[in-house]
Amino acid sequence: MHNTETAARKIFGARASKYTTSASHTDPQALAQLIALCAPDASCEALDIATGTGHTAFAFAPHVRSVIGIDLTPEMLAEARHLQAARAIANVDFRIADVHQLPFRDASFDLITCRRAAHHFSDLARALAEMRRVLCAGGRIVIDDRSVPEDDALDAVMNELDYYHDESHVREYRPSEWRQMLQAQGLEVDQIETYIKHRPLTSLTDGVSPENVRKIHHRLERLNSEQKKAMNLAMVADQLYLNHWYVMLAARKPG
Ligand SMILES: C[S@@+](CC[C@H](N)C(=O)[O-])C[C@H]1O[C@@H](n2cnc3c(N)ncnc32)[C@H](O)[C@@H]1O
């Protein structure tokens, strides 16, 4: 296993219970947006990549025939299975797997989702090639992930901050990079939209080592006023907040 995947297993293994209740990962509005974008039908066989504690898989379950959620980290899937039992959801199945080597036959799924995880993949081109392989002709890939603006300084700062938050972080990509990577896999791009959330600094520092919390503060102190403005660094009710950039995209395997 690549070092990045070993690091991801360790970090997500230790933080698994946080994701079960994470406000950002359970946000019903964000999940509803993803479902609206996919427009799944009841006959869909769906695959949720890097399913974590299963929030995306559970949100899709009532709209499709079945969902398989795969993830690298056993502790995340243990949390997902507890939630599944508590909610008595029957058409979701979880398996340990690495996105770079999906244990499925070609053309097995009509829909592939992947939320808030692609920035951890050590080889995104290979991950996308695997997604394309297991997707049926005409099937859709829908990805929601952290992103960065098309600006060198902001790109560097956001990627650095997120690395200190989680050392299995590889890269948050710009929308233009996403377009280029999807097209390189022969996928037809339906939509690439960005959105911003103004989030407390604690979303980066909670559960992080004191050394990396210091690095996060030090990096923010070194920002110039233009960068602070672009990142909307501001006190809100005694807490420092800053922008986080995201991308939501949909692509199709030519039919
Ligand atoms: C933030 S969590 C995902 C949250 C989840 N998708 C949701 O919607 O709530 C990121 C997940 O990516 C998984 N992951 C990281 N690298 C992976 C890989 N190479 N293959 C499969 N899963 C991976 C981690 O184990 C972790 O559970």
The ligand as an ORCA input file, in Angstrom:
! r2SCAN-3c Opt
* xyz 0 1
  C     -13.853     12.631      4.781
  S     -14.024     10.925      4.640
  C     -15.323     10.664      3.485
  C     -16.676     11.124      3.874
  C     -17.822     10.461      3.143
  N     -17.593     10.280      1.727
  C     -19.130     11.227      3.358
  O     -19.783     11.607      2.378
  O     -19.503     11.411      4.538
  C     -12.658     10.476      3.609
  C     -12.557      8.947      3.443
  O     -11.676      8.645      2.367
  C     -11.156      7.356      2.635
  N     -10.049      7.114      1.724
  C      -8.886      7.807      1.629
  N      -8.117      7.274      0.676
  C      -8.812      6.238      0.123
  C      -8.546      5.301     -0.918
  N      -7.381      5.314     -1.570
  N      -9.495      4.381     -1.217
  C     -10.664      4.334     -0.545
  N     -10.965      5.189      0.465
  C     -10.050      6.132      0.789
  C     -10.784      7.464      4.104
  O     -10.600      6.191      4.691
  C     -11.987      8.220      4.662
  O     -12.953      7.351      5.197
*
